Amino acid sequence: SEANPLKRVADKVSDVLRSDGPEDGVPGKPGPESPALAEPTEPREPLPPKPDQSGPATVSPTGQPTGADRARMAQSGAYLTTAQGTRVHDTDHSLKAGPRGPVLLQDHHLREKIMHFDHERIPERVVHARGAGAHGTFQSYGTAANVTKAAFLAQDVETPVFVRFSTVVGSRGSSDTVRDTRGFATKFYTSEGVFDLVGNNIPVFFIQDAIKFPDVVHAAKPHPDREIPQAQSAHDTFWDFVSLHTEATHHTLFFMGDRGIPRSYRMMEGFGVHTFRLVNAAGETTLVKFHWKPKLGVHSLVWDEAQLINGVDPDFHRRDLADAIEAGAYPQWELGIQTFPDTPEQTFEGIDLLDPTNLVPEELAPVQPIGLLTLDRNPSNFFAETEQVAFHVGHLVPGIDVTDDPLLAGRLFSYLDTQITRLGGPNFPQLPINRPHAPVNDMQRDGFHQTAVHRGVAPYRPNSLDGGCPFTAGADNGAFVEAPVTVPEGRKVREAPESFADHFSQPRRFWLSMSPIEREHIVGAYTFELGKCYEQAVKERTLQVLANIDPELCRQVAEGLGLPAPEPTVPLADVEPSPALSQVGQVWPTEGRMIGIVTAGDDLEGVAAVREAVLNAGMVPLIVAPTGGTLGEGALTVQRTFVTARSVEFDAVLLAGVPGPGSDAYTARDAKSDPAPAGPATTDPRVALLLSEAFRHGKAIGAWAGGEAALEAAGVPTDAPGVVLATSGTSALEQVTTLLGSHRVWERFTTRV
Ligand code: HDD
């Protein structure tokens, strides 16, 4: 089991459980008797800054490194100082005229401390405010070298990256598992400058033209009067917009589906969405779509589970990513491209490649792997890195260029612009997390928050005073030169091409590609979201949209809303399904899954053996017992108690006999806070809840050593699909692992469509 890095997640118990500090105070803090200024430790040099606290050096016009001064980037020196470096004598009391007298204005430390605090917040991102990031590397296979000259895509090149995942609509402090699209933004610090791939976990977008972006975001954000609901699309303005702008249908259908509630950032696909243009060394161009394929498979939560998590652990996705990386179970994605000939029409098999509401089915254009992303380092400071990172679709390197997708064009403007407000000026590329690893030698000067000390007197070109430096480069020595693409001639118009008017055939393909259970989820999601709307017209208009996708989808949702189902107003498109869009029906890897082992200590040997077996299988065992501490005189550490465990944390549950009211382990205190329900229950009600939830959410459950009694008491039928009764823990685990290959026990869900 030492081979499984996730063991460290399994071993982690809360500090409260571990601490053996004094009863009357927090360990390490002076107790009530201590003199006020006593320090718990001798002064010592602080730990050296972690490597990611310092960015790569930028280079001044004269070639001198600027910034990247490690000492200035992290705290240094043993003593507390002011921002000016003067040692501080007391940081807990303001300077007063006597202990009960007025505070004196001359207290610079007080004023500086409060002034800085008052300005600690910056505006959150206008969209994608809630996110989590990680560092890593991208290893290229070289398989794209024939279509692009980008140096980082040549054979066996390793490039440092920073990735930020996000939700779109919610504020910075909103919950992780809301129904929403997820952002998947990657910054490649290549030898030729920064390349940003700013994508989502859904391959299509709401709108075809960036000019509507403020509108769709206004509609999705909380209502302006009460500022509710937070991080939800289930409200009138959102559905008003998407039913009036039917180009949003495809994206809306996607996120009403399972992809709107991913199980983990580690188990999510990513897409560049737009069609990009690659250029090779010979100057030939190819149109491409970028895809990220997670090694752990593509998995989602079920809606009831997602809602519970929003309360139980609002940081669920953030914690999951950081825990896995901290444990050394580094998440990986393969980058792949779909390639299309760069023809003047910019279509493929009749699909308009400039329309970002379209995808190209993988069955028509297979995704070709071109490199491997590994996330292996958590940020050491959330603000400095995850919050201050600034992505931009216009950060391109030679060999990767844009197309005339009108959505992309607006983005090329927006991402630069937003940073001025968010990061307070034009020098955000100098922030450590944003600095290119390639030498920077621009002629941009001054501005707020300038940290570079530029040399030379001639930041203009040509010049004769700085020796003519800097020089411009040609395509043959690494310059980015726009692909000389012919632009169609025409009049200035505010119009979209005719092909952009088909809003229903691609959504219909998506619907037809879904398995019955995924369709059931989609029906459930629409019924929930529209059920939260008040405006009858909005509901009716959305039903019309659904009728144009598929009459059965429309009928089911209409039934849930208690409204009549309208007839389609467009002919139903004759499209082939794309099985690659479905997440159900495949066998997935089971690594990284969380297994709750519920025990009261009846079969310690069995629990120890199954824990070891879970670790050996690359999964995470979390032992759940009536109280914290250890079982079997220290043999097994308890990670979760009946008070702290909730089923939603686990992908499967193993059960080794659990006591009920009346047994020693079920104490009088438990009974008081969680009275056992009246009736024949024979198990702890908290375990009963855990089991019934796991059952309801389609999770595999394995029981041995008398665990079946607890199942029965929880109302979980022992002959139901995915409920395993075994003679030993390891045998239960074996069968549960096979079930996990399908992610959930889908047979447990009823389907109508
Ligand atoms: Fe955007 C952030 C993805 C369309 C304007 N966007 C942002 C982020 C992601 C995306 C992942 C978060 C980046 C981070 O973690 O810092 N956006 C997309 C995708 C789109 C898209 C995949 C369509 C294919 N976005 C889009 C349009 C506009 C914007 C059409 C404006 C015209 N997006 C922004 C922004 C943000 C942003 C306002 C907010 C914070 C930021 O840029 O840095 O400029």
Residues whose N, C-alpha, C, O or C-beta is under 5 A from the ligand:
A	BS01	HDD	R125 V126 V127 H128 R164 S166 G183 F184 A185 V198 G199 N200 F205 A210 F213 V273 V389 F391 L407 G410 R411 S414 Y415 T418
